[in-house]
Amino acid sequence: MKSLTIIFIALIALMQYPLWIGKGSWFRVWNLNHQIDAQKKINTDNQIRNNVLNAEVTDLKQGFSAIEERARNELGMVKQDEIFFQVTNHEKEKKETEQSDSSSEKR
């Protein structure tokens, strides 16, 4: 009877091995679930970025207002017979100049 109990305990232990340590163990499943969640978040972020880019491409293909806006912001272009005013902050420029002068003197 004692040997039969030991055999049953050994069989139960052998049956539990794949559940806790083997290829389909709980830890591996938990780890894979976390990897899946992380990948889903990355996919969602990329999908949002792709939607924004698709909307921008569509706008560039269909309308000239987006092209004009980009030309104005990125290239500084102005229309013909249009007056461009640039407002600067002299105090800010003076501070930046003083900081760059003092950093070059320290060298």
Buried (B, 14 or more C-beta within 10 A) or exposed (E): EEEEEEEEEEEEEEEEEEEEEEEEBEEEEEEEEEEEEEEEEEEEEEEEEEEEEEEEEEBEEEEEEBEEEEBBEEEEEEEEEEEEEEEEEEEEEEEEEEEEEEEEEEE
